Amino acid sequence: MFFPYTSGRKGMLGSEKEVGRVAQTVVVGVTGGIGAYKACELVRLLSRRGFRVKVVMTDAAMRFVTPLTFRTLTGEPVASSLWEEPAYGGVRHVSLAQEADVMVVAPCTANVIAKLAHGRADDMLTTTALAAQAPLVIAPAMNAEMWRKQVTRDNVAALRARGAVIVEPEAGELACGDVGEGRLAPVEDIADAVEAEACRARDLAGVRVLVTAGGTREAIDPVRFIGNRSSGKTGYAIAEEAARRGASVTLVAAPTCLADPYGAEVVRVTSALEMRDAVRAGFDRADLVVMAAAVADFRPEGPAEHKLKKDAGAPALALVRNPDILAELGERKDGRLLVGFAAETRDVLESARAKLEAKHLDLVVANDVGAPGRGFDADINRVTFVTAEGAEELPVLGKDAIARKLLDRIAEMLARRGQR
Ligand SMILES: Cc1cc2nc3c(=O)[nH]c(=O)nc-3n(C[C@H](O)[C@H](O)[C@H](O)COP(=O)(O)O)c2cc1C
């Protein structure tokens, strides 16, 4: 029988889970659709599968089903108002968000889909969802016309691109009398999706991961540098997702504007040489290395000690090669899993395959950074995973979703090697 265990990395309420193996917590959000009564069955099913279930409801949901029903089914207080006095100290929506190993919204109205897609947080359910780090499963249910509307499709696509799991509604007779697509998926399917996310939440437990991110800066003088357009978003997303899935993560970060990823140790560097030192220092302790940073191939030969004055005319910059950190790691990988990135503007796949072989890598994430609006400095990208077995082309996805897919693939590779 499946018995879910806690991730044990939650904040305020983590300690009670760390003392032993305790059921994982699923926060079930119920919204104001006619299918709200089916959430009662979902809650029962999740409880039967060994989860601790907590329910949060919108005002509209309480017009369809009462909190009393869920309180009785779960044995837990039901959250519905941001303003009610919490049963214990603290801020309820934050503590609920931290407790969640998985959050599922079922049924999810068109309205809540729109709010989640735009980061709105004007009630207990949407505020909890925004504060949660946990994977989000959404089971939409609505009238067929509402489901077909372009705006709803766009909102669902935006949520999916950010990593939410959508359990698609099915076709059939709807409560409004119409026949069409929009009926809540079977509760068993929703529970299966929750369970899959709960398993994924721990699939990298114990794995020591070293991730690099950002673009290095190579000094010309004390104020100027040669840089590149890397935002660091992909590497940060990988570090955060790996930590969320239980890995112990060190992120070696070249300058970015991003907030530290939750749960990762961050080592800041500026230049390629500093990055090499930091990566070497962490390499021996790592089981998996993901080199997502854009490391400069060249640096100015001798950076000026003082700021160069424009009156002296344009300086001639002599450049020297930086060390190839990834190739150096490939030479002494000794059983570690090594993942590189190939950012190219042409012959992307050929370059990725050549890199895979030449640097003894296990996987190369190839991406065409020449395409406008994606890749460098964007929130979306289109990548291909290249391994010795072949190439897997992904659709255009948000960088969070790419991080998740990459770690799914890596978890599979580790499992095959017997390291998981
Ligand atoms: C009888 C009835 C059934 C409804 N069913 C649905 C539904 O299945 N899906 C949906 O998106 N909206 C449905 N609505 C509309 C929502 O209740 C309405 O958009 C509400 O503002 C949703 O609030 P919430 O998203 O905060 O829960 C229904 C309304 C009524 C009166």
The ligand as an ORCA input file, in Angstrom:
! r2SCAN-3c Opt
* xyz 0 1
  C     -25.769     26.927     -9.498
  C     -24.422     27.468     -9.911
  C     -23.479     26.614    -10.396
  C     -22.223     27.081    -10.795
  N     -21.293     26.205    -11.269
  C     -20.107     26.655    -11.691
  C     -19.134     25.749    -12.175
  O     -19.322     24.543    -12.226
  N     -17.941     26.252    -12.600
  C     -17.671     27.595    -12.551
  O     -16.578     27.983    -12.981
  N     -18.570     28.465    -12.063
  C     -19.763     28.042    -11.634
  N     -20.691     28.936    -11.127
  C     -20.326     30.343    -11.052
  C     -19.465     30.589     -9.815
  O     -20.158     30.188     -8.649
  C     -19.108     32.077     -9.726
  O     -18.246     32.410    -10.805
  C     -18.452     32.414     -8.408
  O     -18.079     33.770     -8.407
  C     -17.232     31.568     -8.164
  O     -16.624     31.932     -6.960
  P     -15.232     31.265     -6.553
  O     -14.492     31.099     -7.789
  O     -14.594     32.259     -5.618
  O     -15.545     29.999     -5.835
  C     -21.927     28.472    -10.709
  C     -22.899     29.317    -10.183
  C     -24.129     28.838     -9.793
  C     -25.122     29.794     -9.229
*
